[in-house]
Amino acid sequence: MSKMFRSLIVLVILGTLLVGVLPASGAPPAPDSLSQAARGALTITRDLATGAATFVRSEGGIVSGMEADALAKDPAGAARRFVAQHEAALAMPGAAQQLALSAVERDALGMTHVRLQQVFQGVPVFGAEVLVHYAADMQTVNTINGHFVPGLAVNTSPSQSADAALAVARSIDPQAVVWAKPELRIYTSVIDPAVSGNHLAWLIRLDNEKIPARFLYVLDAHSGAVLTSYNELDTARNRQIYTANHSQSLPGTLVRSEGGPATGDDDADHAYQYLGDTYNYFFASFGRDSYNGAGAAMKATVHYGSNYQNAFWNGTQMVFGDGFPIDDVTAHEMTHAVTENEANLIYQNQSGALNESFSDIFGEIIDMTNGAGNDTPPVAWLMGEDLPGIGAIRSMADPTIYGDPDKVSSYDCTTADNGGVHTNSGIPNKAAYLMAAGGSFNGHTITGIGLDKMGRVQYRALSQYLTQASTFVDDLNALNQSCQDLIGSYGITSADCTQVSEALLAVEMNTAAPCSSGGCAVQTTVADQAAFKSPGEAIHTALIMYRTREQVMRGAPAGEHLIDLYYEHSGAMARILAQDPALRHHMAAFLAAVAPGLDALAGHQDRAARLTISPAAMGHLQAVLTGFEQADPASPLAAAVRRERQRFDLDKLTNQSFSAAWASLNQQMQAAR
């Protein structure tokens, strides 16, 4: 990891992002009003950071105090009045005034689900939603769940315009195109612990087909600072199949439409077939007409790029590299589209892992029920077993085979892969496997309820209970409640729900992940603006780190290596920097000293050839690396520092031009491969 720092470019890496842990909670309020209104035992789960309720349930329901016609005439008003009655018990002060109607749905069971978005002084709060679920009698509240951010105090008049924020984001990645109009949001540490405090922020989404990536940039609407960024690209019946002919231009050339004949191109025909299988499953099981529930065309492009070994959903279509349109991968990507149109789970940390898990779950259900491919016991529950030249990439039966955790105590506390969305998905994947197939695991014995029942419980949780910022604990509550709702339907019994609960407990989804991440090392440094000559220098330095990451490091041997190192150790570095002001000042001095040269590498090669790495800059870097090593000599970070110091001779970088030093680092990395 240290390498990233040491190699000047290394610092670029720093510009990356997230991960975090929730702060300690205060004492929860007494749930007096809810206890009085509840008809049975009351269960309340609370946010560890704020004490606000995230899940409330009573076995007999909670009396709403309103007539059924009140809900029918004004669902948002009825839900807000209910929340207002119990603001103190829910620890949601002012919620009734801050909750705006987002959606209302009356489901096949007769229940009414009211989804409310938190809005503070006219600005939506990112990821903050509250759902109120009414029984079929329209007078009883079965559950309340979601995330509310209390105590907001934010200036909601932006100092920076949307155009200014967009210009900053585009300067980071000039080749990207604007994916969506900038959105003004309240962005909080309650929803994303990688940031500190609450911010008025511009959300900028840029699409780069060449990487490929769909980056979300979150910029403070007052200071202009980049708060965080991450790739929202979800990786891996009216059908439209295109071919990119190994280009990266989307959608490409249309080769087969709904009802059209086979093309003779296996990838195009497989994409057509398996999109049909996926559509048929969701329609037959849940009455869902395409991924948006309203008959949207299912668009897919095959033969994307050259040697591109992946598949992704980019927000409007599915994209496949050669050989990737197999049944479970195709269903996986279309399920990302379903998720985006339902809970819209944020694609990072635990919500991102749930996003990936739902795609794996429904991908495997369709794989094992569509009659195509090899689904014998040795390969059942493998994701991607039919991929040419690669084979399976994950196992739901035993995630550890591929290095993924299978229980929360083994959670991968990483900043890589948006906080481990493709690894930590192994935990809910294992739970889904146990629900369906049964087995003994981690002191629990589960009797499987079968694929169909498991899929119905999972789909109901995704479509009716989860919110953008849902965590594993939220998923546990959602799945348990979904199963309870379904008792008496589709053959689901209370005994089945006991098995669902046991499976979730077996993978420890009722516990918090054992992480103590410090967040982003660069952001921890630039947040200490006193360590820089001015606040403007701190913000500008951070921007250059992001720009260098995207324009210099992406795709370069040394750059990719340094990015991986940064993601792996950023949390540890951030914790050390937060506790050591002197080390933080060394880091700030190093970043500020190399920022002009890194900026030149991103677009002014003549300047990069003239600017040199000063002895002072390297001195600050050496001090930072030594500080990381000495903070905990037995830590993985310290081991990485020692390893990278042996790999690179930092003294040789002193007085070299930035372009020469960067070329040297890439040559060394290329030779080591």
C-alpha positions in Angstrom: 0.0 0.0 0.0 2.8 2.2 0.9 3.8 1.9 -2.6 1.1 4.0 -3.6 2.5 6.8 -1.6 5.9 6.2 -2.3 5.6 6.3 -5.9 4.3 9.7 -6.2 1.7 8.4 -8.3 0.9 6.5 -5.4 -0.7 9.4 -3.9 -3.1 9.4 -6.7 -4.5 6.3 -5.4 -5.3 8.2 -2.4 -8.0 9.9 -4.3 -10.3 7.0 -4.0 -13.0 6.3 -1.6 -15.1 4.8 1.0 -15.8 2.4 3.8 -16.7 3.2 7.3 -18.2 2.2 10.6 -21.1 3.6 12.3 -20.4 5.7 15.4 -21.6 4.6 18.8 -25.3 5.0 19.6 -27.0 7.1 22.3 -29.5 5.7 24.6 -32.7 4.8 22.7 -35.9 6.5 23.7 -38.6 4.6 25.6 -41.1 3.2 23.0 -44.1 4.2 25.2 -46.5 5.3 22.5 -45.7 2.3 20.3 -46.1 -0.1 23.2 -49.5 1.2 23.9 -50.6 1.0 20.3 -49.1 -2.5 19.7 -51.4 -5.5 19.9 -48.5 -7.9 20.7 -44.9 -8.1 21.5 -43.0 -5.1 20.0 -39.7 -5.5 18.2 -37.6 -2.4 17.5 -34.2 -2.3 15.7 -32.3 1.0 15.9 -29.6 2.8 13.9 -26.3 2.5 15.8 -25.4 6.1 14.9 -28.6 8.0 15.7 -30.9 5.7 17.7 -33.6 6.2 15.1 -35.7 3.2 14.5 -34.9 1.2 11.4 -37.4 -1.6 11.9 -40.5 -1.8 14.1 -42.9 -4.8 14.2 -45.6 -6.1 16.5 -46.9 -9.6 16.1 -50.5 -8.4 16.2 -49.8 -5.2 14.4 -49.9 -1.6 15.6 -53.2 0.3 15.8 -53.0 3.3 13.4 -55.8 5.2 15.0 -57.3 6.1 11.6 -60.1 4.8 9.5 -59.5 2.7 6.4 -60.7 5.4 4.1 -58.1 7.8 5.4 -55.4 5.6 4.0 -57.3 5.2 0.7 -57.8 8.9 0.2 -54.4 10.2 1.4 -51.8 7.5 1.9 -48.9 9.9 2.4 -50.9 12.0 4.9 -52.1 8.9 6.8 -48.5 7.6 7.0 -47.1 10.9 8.1 -49.8 11.3 10.8 -48.9 7.8 12.1 -45.2 8.7 12.3 -46.1 12.0 14.0 -48.0 10.2 16.7 -44.8 8.1 17.5 -41.9 10.5 16.7 -40.5 10.2 20.1 -40.7 6.5 20.3 -39.2 6.2 16.8 -36.5 8.8 17.6 -37.4 10.6 14.4 -38.0 14.2 15.5 -39.6 16.3 12.8 -40.1 13.3 10.6 -43.7 14.2 9.8 -42.7 17.5 8.3 -39.7 16.0 6.4 -41.3 12.9 4.8 -42.6 13.2 1.3 -44.5 10.6 -0.7 -42.3 8.5 -3.0 -44.6 5.6 -3.9 -47.7 3.7 -2.8 -48.4 0.1 -3.7 -51.2 -2.3 -2.8 -49.9 -5.8 -3.2 -51.5 -9.2 -4.0 -52.0 -9.9 -0.3 -54.0 -6.7 0.1 -51.3 -4.9 2.1 -50.6 -1.2 1.4 -47.0 -0.1 1.4 -46.3 3.7 1.6 -42.7 4.7 0.8 -41.6 8.1 2.1 -38.5 10.1 1.2 -36.9 12.3 3.8 -36.7 15.9 2.5 -34.9 18.7 4.5 -35.8 22.3 3.6 -36.8 21.1 0.1 -33.7 19.0 -0.5 -34.0 15.2 -0.5 -31.7 13.3 1.9 -29.6 10.8 0.0 -30.6 7.2 1.0 -33.1 8.3 3.7 -36.4 6.6 3.3 -39.1 5.4 5.7 -41.7 2.8 4.7 -45.0 2.3 6.5 -46.7 -1.0 5.8 -50.5 -1.4 6.4 -52.4 -4.7 6.8 -55.2 -5.6 4.5 -57.7 -3.9 6.8 -55.9 -0.6 6.0 -56.1 0.4 9.7 -53.4 -1.7 11.2 -49.7 -0.9 10.7 -47.8 -4.2 10.4 -44.3 -2.7 10.3 -42.3 0.5 9.9 -38.8 0.4 8.5 -36.1 2.4 6.7 -33.5 5.1 7.5 -34.2 8.6 8.8 -31.5 11.2 9.6 -32.5 13.2 12.7 -31.0 16.6 13.8 -30.0 17.9 10.4 -28.6 21.5 10.3 -27.4 22.2 6.8 -27.4 25.4 4.7 -29.5 24.3 1.7 -28.7 27.2 -0.6 -25.7 26.0 -2.7 -22.7 28.3 -3.1 -21.5 26.2 -6.0 -23.8 25.9 -9.1 -24.7 22.6 -10.7 -22.6 23.7 -13.8 -19.6 24.4 -11.6 -19.9 21.0 -9.9 -20.3 19.3 -13.3 -17.2 21.0 -14.6 -15.2 19.7 -11.6 -16.4 16.2 -12.2 -15.7 16.4 -15.9 -12.2 17.6 -15.3 -11.6 14.4 -13.4 -12.7 12.3 -16.4 -12.9 14.4 -19.6 -13.7 11.4 -21.8 -16.9 10.6 -19.8 -20.3 11.8 -20.9 -23.0 13.2 -18.5 -25.2 10.3 -17.5 -27.9 12.3 -15.7 -28.7 15.9 -14.7 -26.9 17.0 -11.5 -29.0 16.3 -8.4 -28.9 18.4 -5.2 -29.0 16.2 -2.1 -28.2 16.2 1.6 -25.3 13.7 1.9 -24.7 12.4 5.4 -22.3 10.2 7.4 -25.3 8.3 8.7 -25.9 6.9 5.2 -22.3 6.9 4.1 -19.8 6.6 7.0 -16.9 7.3 4.6 -17.8 11.0 4.8 -17.7 13.1 7.9 -20.8 15.1 9.0 -23.7 16.3 6.9 -23.3 18.1 3.6 -25.3 19.8 0.9 -24.0 18.1 -2.1 -24.2 17.8 -5.9 -24.5 14.3 -7.2 -22.9 14.0 -10.6 -23.1 10.8 -12.7 -20.7 10.4 -15.6 -20.5 7.4 -18.0 -17.3 6.2 -19.6 -17.9 3.3 -22.0 -14.1 2.8 -22.5 -13.4 1.7 -18.9 -16.4 0.8 -18.7 -17.7 2.8 -15.7 -20.6 4.9 -14.4 -19.1 7.0 -11.7 -21.0 8.9 -9.1 -19.2 12.0 -7.9 -20.4 13.7 -4.7 -19.3 17.3 -4.4 -19.8 19.6 -1.5 -22.2 22.3 -2.8 -20.5 25.0 -0.7 -16.8 24.3 -0.8 -16.7 22.4 -4.1 -14.7 19.6 -2.5 -15.1 16.0 -3.7 -16.6 14.2 -0.8 -16.5 10.7 -2.4 -16.9 8.9 -5.7 -17.5 5.3 -6.7 -18.4 3.2 -9.7 -22.2 2.5 -9.9 -21.8 0.1 -12.8 -23.4 -3.2 -11.7 -21.1 -6.0 -13.0 -21.4 -9.4 -13.1 -40.7 -9.2 -23.0 -39.4 -7.2 -25.6 -35.9 -8.2 -26.5 -33.4 -6.3 -28.5 -30.0 -7.9 -29.1 -27.1 -5.9 -30.5 -23.5 -6.6 -31.3 -20.7 -4.2 -30.6 -18.4 -6.2 -32.9 -15.7 -5.9 -30.3 -15.9 -2.2 -30.1 -16.9 -0.2 -26.9 -19.7 1.7 -28.6 -23.1 1.1 -27.3 -25.6 -0.2 -28.1 -24.0 -1.3 -31.4 -25.8 -2.9 -34.4 -29.2 -4.5 -33.9 -29.1 -8.2 -34.9 -32.3 -9.7 -33.4 -35.6 -8.2 -32.2 -38.5 -9.8 -30.4 -39.9 -12.7 -32.5 -37.0 -12.6 -34.9 -35.2 -15.7 -36.2 -31.9 -17.0 -34.7 -28.8 -15.2 -36.0 -26.4 -18.0 -35.9 -24.2 -16.0 -33.5 -24.2 -18.1 -30.3 -23.7 -15.0 -28.0 -26.6 -13.1 -29.6 -28.9 -16.1 -29.6 -28.0 -17.1 -26.0 -28.6 -13.5 -24.8 -32.0 -13.6 -26.5 -32.9 -17.0 -25.0 -31.8 -16.3 -21.5 -33.4 -12.8 -21.3 -36.6 -14.6 -22.3 -36.1 -17.2 -19.5 -35.5 -14.4 -17.0 -38.5 -12.4 -18.1 -40.7 -15.6 -17.9 -39.5 -16.3 -14.4 -40.3 -12.8 -13.0 -43.6 -12.6 -14.9 -44.8 -16.1 -14.0 -43.8 -15.9 -10.4 -44.6 -12.2 -9.5 -46.5 -10.8 -12.5 -43.6 -8.5 -13.2 -43.6 -7.3 -16.8 -39.9 -6.8 -17.6 -37.3 -5.2 -15.3 -39.3 -2.0 -14.6 -42.6 -3.8 -14.2 -44.1 -1.8 -17.1 -42.9 -3.8 -20.2 -39.6 -2.0 -20.9 -37.6 -3.4 -23.8 -34.8 -5.7 -22.6 -31.8 -4.4 -24.5 -28.5 -6.3 -24.6 -25.2 -5.9 -26.4 -22.9 -8.8 -27.0 -19.2 -9.0 -28.2 -18.4 -5.9 -26.2 -14.7 -4.8 -26.3 -11.7 -7.0 -27.0 -11.0 -9.8 -24.5 -13.6 -8.2 -22.1 -14.3 -10.9 -19.6 -17.3 -9.5 -17.8 -20.9 -8.4 -18.1 -22.7 -5.4 -16.6 -26.0 -3.4 -16.4 -25.3 0.2 -17.1 -28.7 1.7 -16.2 -30.4 1.2 -19.6 -29.1 -2.1 -21.0 -27.1 -5.3 -20.4 -23.6 -5.6 -21.9 -21.6 -8.9 -22.4 -18.1 -9.7 -23.3 -17.5 -12.7 -25.6 -19.0 -15.9 -24.2 -20.7 -14.2 -21.2 -24.4 -14.5 -22.2 -24.9 -17.6 -20.2 -28.1 -18.2 -18.2 -27.1 -17.3 -14.7 -25.0 -14.3 -15.8 -27.8 -13.0 -18.0 -30.3 -13.4 -15.2 -27.8 -11.8 -12.8 -27.5 -8.7 -14.9 -31.3 -8.3 -15.5 -31.9 -8.7 -11.7 -29.6 -5.6 -11.2 -32.2 -3.8 -13.4 -35.0 -5.1 -11.3 -33.2 -4.0 -8.1 -32.6 -0.5 -9.6 -36.3 -0.2 -10.1 -37.3 -1.5 -6.7 -35.1 -0.9 -3.6 -32.4 0.8 -5.7 -29.7 -0.4 -3.3 -26.7 1.9 -3.2 -23.8 0.1 -4.9 -21.3 0.2 -2.1 -20.7 -1.5 1.3 -23.5 -3.7 2.7 -26.2 -2.3 0.5 -24.0 -3.0 -2.5 -23.3 -6.5 -1.3 -27.1 -7.1 -1.0 -27.4 -5.7 -4.6 -25.0 -8.3 -5.8 -26.5 -11.1 -3.7 -30.0 -10.6 -5.1 -28.6 -10.9 -8.6 -26.7 -14.1 -7.7 -29.8 -15.5 -6.0 -32.2 -15.0 -8.9 -29.5 -15.8 -11.4 -29.1 -19.2 -9.8 -32.9 -19.8 -9.4 -33.3 -19.2 -13.1 -30.2 -21.2 -13.9 -31.5 -24.2 -12.0 -35.1 -24.0 -13.3 -34.8 -23.1 -17.0 -33.7 -26.5 -18.2 -30.6 -25.2 -19.9 -26.9 -25.9 -19.1 -25.4 -28.2 -16.5 -27.1 -28.0 -13.1 -26.0 -31.3 -11.6 -25.1 -31.3 -7.8 -21.4 -30.6 -8.4 -22.1 -27.3 -10.1 -25.4 -26.3 -8.7 -25.2 -23.1 -6.7 -22.1 -22.0 -8.7 -22.2 -18.6 -10.4 -20.8 -18.6 -13.9 -20.0 -22.3 -14.2 -20.5 -22.2 -17.9 -18.2 -19.3 -18.6 -15.7 -20.2 -21.3 -12.1 -20.3 -20.2 -13.0 -19.0 -16.7 -15.6 -21.2 -15.2 -17.4 -20.4 -11.9 -16.6 -17.2 -10.1 -18.6 -17.6 -6.9 -20.2 -20.4 -4.9 -23.4 -19.8 -2.9 -23.2 -23.2 -1.2 -19.6 -22.5 0.0 -18.5 -18.9 -0.7 -15.1 -19.5 0.9 -14.1 -21.7 -2.1 -13.6 -18.5 -4.0 -12.3 -16.5 -1.0 -15.6 -14.9 -0.1 -16.9 -14.7 3.5 -19.8 -17.0 4.5 -20.7 -15.2 7.8 -20.6 -11.7 9.2 -17.7 -12.5 11.6 -15.6 -13.2 8.5 -16.7 -9.9 6.8 -14.2 -8.5 4.4 -13.4 -5.0 5.7 -12.1 -3.5 2.5 -12.4 -0.3 0.5 -11.8 -2.3 -2.7 -14.7 -3.2 -5.0 -16.9 -0.4 -3.5 -16.4 -1.9 -0.1 -16.4 -5.6 -1.2 -19.7 -5.8 -2.9 -18.7 -8.9 -4.8 -17.1 -10.6 -1.8 -19.4 -9.8 1.1 -22.3 -10.8 -1.1 -21.2 -14.3 0.0 -22.9 -13.8 3.3 -26.5 -13.3 2.1 -25.7 -15.8 -0.7 -24.9 -18.5 1.9 -28.1 -17.6 3.8 -30.2 -18.0 0.6 -28.5 -21.4 -0.1 -29.3 -22.6 3.4 -32.9 -21.4 3.1 -33.5 -23.3 -0.1 -31.3 -26.4 0.3 -30.9 -26.6 4.1 -27.8 -28.0 5.9 -25.9 -27.6 9.1 -23.7 -24.5 9.5 -22.1 -22.5 12.3 -24.1 -24.3 15.0 -27.5 -24.1 13.2 -29.4 -26.8 11.4 -31.8 -25.7 8.7 -34.4 -27.7 6.7 -34.5 -26.3 3.2 -37.8 -24.8 2.0 -37.0 -25.1 -1.7 -36.1 -22.7 -4.5 -39.6 -21.4 -5.2 -40.4 -20.4 -1.6 -37.0 -19.0 -1.0 -37.3 -16.9 -4.2 -40.7 -15.6 -3.2 -39.4 -14.5 0.2 -36.4 -12.8 -1.3 -38.4 -11.0 -4.0 -40.9 -9.6 -1.4 -38.1 -8.3 0.7 -36.5 -6.6 -2.3 -39.7 -5.2 -3.7 -41.5 -4.2 -0.5 -39.2 -3.7 2.4 -35.6 -2.8 1.5 -34.5 0.8 0.9 -31.5 2.3 -0.8 -29.3 2.2 2.3 -30.3 -1.2 3.7 -27.8 -3.2 5.6 -27.5 -6.9 6.4 -29.6 -6.3 9.6 -32.2 -4.6 7.5 -32.2 -7.5 5.1 -32.6 -10.0 8.0 -35.7 -8.0 9.3 -37.1 -7.7 5.7 -36.7 -11.4 4.9 -38.3 -12.5 8.2 -41.2 -10.1 7.8 -41.7 -11.1 4.2 -41.9 -14.7 5.1 -44.5 -13.9 7.9 -46.5 -11.9 5.3 -46.6 -14.9 3.0 -47.7 -17.5 5.5 -50.8 -19.2 3.9 -49.7 -18.2 0.4 -47.8 -20.4 -2.1 -47.6 -23.2 0.5 -45.5 -21.1 2.9 -45.9 -22.0 6.5 -44.8 -20.7 9.9 -42.3 -23.7 10.0 -40.8 -22.4 6.7 -40.3 -19.0 8.3 -38.5 -20.6 11.2 -36.0 -22.1 8.7 -35.6 -18.7 7.0 -34.8 -17.2 10.4 -32.3 -20.0 11.3 -30.5 -19.5 8.0 -30.1 -15.8 8.6 -28.8 -16.4 12.2 -26.4 -19.1 10.9 -24.6 -16.5 8.8 -24.8 -14.0 11.7 -26.8 -11.3 9.8 -28.1 -10.2 13.2 -24.7 -8.9 14.1 -22.5 -5.9 13.1 -19.5 -6.4 10.9 -16.2 -6.5 12.7 -14.8 -3.4 10.9 -13.2 -0.3 12.3 -12.4 1.4 9.0 -11.0 4.9 9.0 -12.4 5.8 5.6 -10.3 7.4 2.9 -6.7 8.3 3.6 -6.6 11.3 1.2 -9.9 12.7 2.5 -8.7 12.3 6.1 -5.7 14.4 5.1 -7.4 17.1 3.1 -10.1 17.5 5.8 -7.3 18.9 8.0 -7.2 22.1 5.9 -4.8 23.7 8.5 -2.1 21.3 7.2 -2.2 23.1 3.9 -1.4 26.6 2.9 -5.1 27.4 2.5 -8.4 25.6 2.3 -8.3 26.2 -1.5 -5.0 24.3 -1.7 -6.5 21.4 0.2 -9.6 21.1 -2.1 -7.4 21.5 -5.3 -5.0 18.9 -4.1 -7.8 16.4 -3.5 -9.2 17.1 -7.0 -5.9 16.4 -8.6 -5.7 13.1 -6.7 -9.1 12.0 -8.2 -8.0 13.3 -11.7 -4.7 11.4 -11.5 -6.5 8.2 -10.5 -8.8 8.4 -13.5 -6.6 9.9 -16.2 -3.2 8.5 -15.3 -3.5 5.4 -13.2 -6.4 3.6 -14.8 -5.2 0.9 -17.1 -1.5 1.4 -16.4 0.4 -1.5 -14.7 1.8 0.6 -11.8 -1.5 2.5 -11.6 -3.7 -0.5 -11.2 -1.3 -2.0 -8.7 -1.3 1.2 -6.6 -5.0 1.5 -6.8 -5.4 -2.0 -5.4 -3.0 -1.3 -2.6 -4.8 1.9 -1.7 -8.2 0.2 -1.5 -6.7 -2.6 0.6 -5.1 -0.4 3.2 -6.9 3.0 3.0 -8.9 2.4 6.2 -5.8 1.6 8.2 -3.9 4.6 6.8 -6.8 6.9 7.5 -7.1 5.7 11.1 -3.4 6.3 11.7 -3.5 9.7 10.0 -6.5 10.8 12.1 -4.7 10.0 15.3 -1.3 11.5 14.4 -1.3 15.2 13.4 2.4 15.3 12.7 2.1 12.4 10.2 -1.0 14.0 8.7 1.1 17.2 8.1 3.8 15.1 6.4 1.1 13.5 4.2 -0.4 16.9 3.3 3.1 18.3 2.5 3.8 15.4 0.2 0.5 15.6 -1.6 0.8 19.3 -2.1 4.4 19.0 -3.4 3.6 16.4 -6.0 0.2 17.7 -7.1 1.5 20.0 -9.9 3.5 17.1 -11.4 0.6 14.7 -11.2 -1.7 17.2 -12.7 0.8 17.6 -15.6 0.9 13.8 -16.1 -2.9 14.0 -16.6 -2.7 16.3 -19.6 0.5 18.3 -20.0 3.3 15.9 -20.9 5.7 18.7 -21.7 5.3 20.1 -18.2 5.5 16.5 -16.7 8.9 16.2 -18.4 10.1 19.4 -16.9 8.8 19.2 -13.4 10.8 17.1 -11.0 10.3 15.2 -7.7 12.0 17.3 -5.0 14.1 15.9 -2.2 11.7 17.6 0.2 8.7 15.7 -1.3 10.4 12.4 -1.0 11.4 13.2 2.6 7.8 13.7 3.5 6.9 10.5 1.7 9.5 8.5 3.6 8.3 10.0 6.9 4.7 9.0 6.1 5.8 5.4 5.2 7.9 5.1 8.3 4.9 6.4 10.4 2.6 3.8 8.9 5.1 1.0 9.6 5.9 2.0 13.2 2.2 2.5 14.1 1.8 -1.2 14.2 4.8 -3.2 12.9 2.8 -6.4 12.8 -0.1 -5.0 10.7 -0.7 -5.9 7.0 -0.1 -2.2 6.3 3.3 -2.3 7.8 4.1 -5.5 5.9 3.0 -3.8 2.7 5.3 -0.8 3.4 8.3 -3.1 3.9 7.4 -5.1 0.7 7.0 -2.1 -1.5 10.1 -0.4 -0.2 12.0 -3.4 -1.3 10.3 -3.4 -4.7 11.0 0.3 -5.4 14.2 2.3 -4.8 12.6 5.6 -3.8 15.9 7.4 -3.7 16.2 7.0 -7.5 12.9 8.9 -7.9 14.4 12.0 -6.3 15.1 14.7 -8.9 13.6 12.6 -11.7 11.0 14.2 -13.9 7.4 13.1 -13.2 7.1 11.6 -16.7 10.4 9.6 -16.3 9.5 8.4 -12.8 6.1 7.3 -14.0 7.5 5.4 -16.9 10.1 3.7 -14.7 7.4 2.5 -12.3 5.3 1.1 -15.1 8.3 -0.7 -16.6 9.1 -2.2 -13.2 5.6 -3.4 -12.7 5.3 -4.8 -16.3 8.6 -6.7 -15.8 7.3 -8.2 -12.5 4.2 -9.7 -14.2 
